[in-house]
Amino acid sequence: MAVEVNRKPHWSDVLLERLRSGRGSAISGQKRGRGVEDLAEEIIRGVFKNQYAKRCNFIGARRIEAKCDFAVPSKTEPRIVIEAKAYGATGSKMTDIIGDIEKIISAKRQDTAFLFFTDGLPWRQRESNLRKIVNYQNQGDITRIYTLATLPELRADLLTLKEEFGL
């Protein structure tokens, strides 16, 4: 231990540590995002059983395709499209989601419900992006936005949509 503590660091040691810490935070970010998807899927499965597709490209209006986390009841004829994202740090991914949302909006049919489930403290630092997302909801392009705090409402809304759409 004493030899290692007193050893003069080499430039490769710094690179190796940066790789480890960067990779570690990327992996924990993926787990956080997947955790939100898993929570959403648990609720979706409870309401729709196996009548949904996950992590897919759905076919919307005019046969336009867009990717989403969940399409109910199927990716070929979705009545409900759900995107689930969580963030632990600010970065380009928080801006990328705006593009993903816009692709879903432009692809989906007018009568398809688009639900967006997100969470994470970094939204406080990206208020302009969050404001854009809320504007999409206010314009009717996103049916509803959920956070971990409003997660029970997701289940209630899915039950309502299931009945309204006859799923």
C-alpha positions as a printed NumPy array, in Angstrom:
array([[  0.   ,   0.   ,   0.   ],
       [  2.825,   2.388,   0.888],
       [  4.526,   1.724,  -2.462],
       [  1.325,   2.491,  -4.357],
       [  0.593,   5.661,  -2.356],
       [  4.108,   7.008,  -2.944],
       [  4.228,   6.053,  -6.633],
       [  4.388,   8.972,  -9.051],
       [  1.269,   8.881, -11.29 ],
       [  1.685,   8.36 , -15.023],
       [ -0.54 ,  10.026, -17.636],
       [ -2.13 ,   6.657, -18.437],
       [ -3.302,   6.378, -14.811],
       [ -5.301,   9.59 , -15.242],
       [ -6.838,   8.363, -18.493],
       [ -7.725,   5.028, -16.954],
       [ -9.464,   6.682, -13.994],
       [-11.374,   9.06 , -16.294],
       [-12.516,   6.099, -18.363],
       [-13.671,   4.247, -15.254],
       [-15.571,   7.21 , -13.787],
       [-17.128,   8.223, -17.108],
       [-18.177,   4.7  , -17.903],
       [-19.527,   4.243, -14.404],
       [-21.691,   7.337, -14.601],
       [-22.91 ,   6.361, -18.069],
       [-23.878,   2.917, -16.829],
       [-25.671,   4.34 , -13.777],
       [-27.486,   6.776, -16.099],
       [-28.624,   3.895, -18.28 ],
       [-29.838,   2.031, -15.203],
       [-31.753,   5.109, -14.018],
       [-33.417,   5.496, -17.429],
       [-34.185,   1.792, -17.622],
       [-35.602,   1.953, -14.084],
       [-38.201,   4.494, -15.198],
       [-39.036,   2.342, -18.224],
       [-39.389,  -0.687, -15.944],
       [-41.772,   1.213, -13.638],
       [-43.871,   2.296, -16.601],
       [-43.882,  -1.213, -18.036],
       [-45.045,  -2.693, -14.74 ],
       [-48.074,  -0.398, -14.81 ],
       [-48.729,  -0.963, -18.533],
       [-48.54 ,  -4.747, -18.105],
       [-50.924,  -4.539, -15.15 ],
       [-53.514,  -2.75 , -17.282],
       [-53.   ,  -4.298, -20.733],
       [-51.434,  -7.694, -19.927],
       [-49.333,  -8.526, -23.01 ],
       [-51.151,  -6.236, -25.437],
       [-48.282,  -3.79 , -25.994],
       [-44.957,  -3.511, -27.777],
       [-41.862,  -2.128, -26.096],
       [-38.814,  -0.287, -27.405],
       [-40.085,  -0.285, -30.946],
       [-40.783,   1.781, -34.023],
       [-44.518,   2.353, -34.243],
       [-46.416,   3.027, -37.444],
       [-48.461,   6.193, -37.309],
       [-50.308,   8.489, -39.66 ],
       [-49.513,   8.162, -43.355],
       [-47.374,   5.084, -42.51 ],
       [-44.731,   7.308, -40.853],
       [-42.578,   5.465, -38.308],
       [-41.139,   6.8  , -35.057],
       [-39.503,   5.11 , -32.096],
       [-41.136,   4.919, -28.7  ],
       [-40.731,   3.005, -25.469],
       [-44.248,   1.497, -25.521],
       [-47.028,   1.198, -28.09 ],
       [-50.453,  -0.066, -26.99 ],
       [-51.944,  -2.41 , -28.181],
       [-49.332,  -2.898, -30.93 ],
       [-46.658,  -1.093, -32.894],
       [-48.609,  -1.481, -36.138],
       [-51.805,   0.158, -34.855],
       [-51.01 ,   2.062, -31.657],
       [-53.779,   3.863, -29.807],
       [-51.44 ,   4.859, -26.965],
       [-47.767,   5.756, -27.337],
       [-45.604,   6.138, -24.232],
       [-42.111,   7.575, -23.887],
       [-40.315,   7.151, -20.521],
       [-37.076,   9.003, -19.71 ],
       [-35.227,   9.779, -16.473],
       [-32.175,  11.952, -16.049],
       [-29.531,  12.172, -13.353],
       [-27.333,  14.773, -15.043],
       [-27.811,  17.517, -17.574],
       [-26.468,  17.008, -21.046],
       [-27.308,  16.553, -24.674],
       [-29.719,  13.688, -23.926],
       [-32.089,  16.2  , -22.345],
       [-32.086,  18.191, -25.578],
       [-32.315,  15.041, -27.713],
       [-35.616,  14.131, -26.063],
       [-37.204,  17.227, -27.631],
       [-36.365,  15.806, -31.077],
       [-37.693,  12.38 , -30.068],
       [-40.94 ,  13.954, -28.843],
       [-41.311,  15.964, -32.048],
       [-40.82 ,  12.824, -34.157],
       [-43.52 ,  11.017, -32.181],
       [-45.884,  13.983, -32.512],
       [-45.376,  14.218, -36.267],
       [-45.785,  10.453, -36.766],
       [-48.725,   9.641, -34.498],
       [-52.339,   9.833, -35.551],
       [-54.466,  12.636, -34.087],
       [-56.546,  10.106, -32.146],
       [-53.485,   8.398, -30.598],
       [-52.8  ,   9.303, -26.973],
       [-49.173,  10.271, -26.318],
       [-48.075,   9.923, -22.693],
       [-44.675,  11.15 , -21.496],
       [-43.163,   9.869, -18.241],
       [-40.024,  11.603, -17.006],
       [-38.188,  12.444, -13.829],
       [-34.917,  13.786, -12.523],
       [-33.597,  16.884, -10.8  ],
       [-31.686,  18.115, -13.879],
       [-34.969,  19.369, -15.356],
       [-34.603,  22.302, -12.937],
       [-31.477,  23.306, -14.846],
       [-33.09 ,  22.744, -18.261],
       [-36.283,  24.706, -17.745],
       [-36.409,  25.855, -21.37 ],
       [-36.54 ,  22.219, -22.57 ],
       [-39.144,  21.373, -19.949],
       [-41.166,  24.429, -20.983],
       [-41.197,  23.156, -24.6  ],
       [-42.503,  19.787, -23.436],
       [-45.219,  21.409, -21.317],
       [-46.172,  23.577, -24.319],
       [-46.66 ,  20.408, -26.369],
       [-49.045,  19.19 , -23.688],
       [-50.863,  22.537, -23.605],
       [-51.265,  22.385, -27.416],
       [-52.724,  18.866, -27.185],
       [-49.753,  17.107, -28.826],
       [-48.861,  15.298, -25.588],
       [-51.89 ,  13.937, -23.763],
       [-50.277,  13.925, -20.314],
       [-46.873,  14.286, -18.617],
       [-46.072,  12.145, -15.565],
       [-43.309,  12.125, -12.949],
       [-42.568,   9.663, -10.162],
       [-44.796,  11.784,  -7.915],
       [-47.758,  11.379, -10.307],
       [-47.106,   7.739, -11.182],
       [-50.396,   6.479,  -9.653],
       [-52.234,   8.761, -12.1  ],
       [-50.599,   6.927, -15.015],
       [-52.392,   3.719, -14.037],
       [-55.725,   5.504, -13.622],
       [-55.364,   7.251, -16.983],
       [-54.397,   4.007, -18.734],
       [-57.514,   2.342, -17.346],
       [-59.62 ,   5.243, -18.633],
       [-57.961,   5.119, -22.076],
       [-58.402,   1.343, -22.205],
       [-62.134,   1.781, -21.739],
       [-62.422,   4.781, -24.096],
       [-60.511,   3.008, -26.882],
       [-62.156,  -0.359, -26.29 ],
       [-58.857,  -2.116, -25.729]])
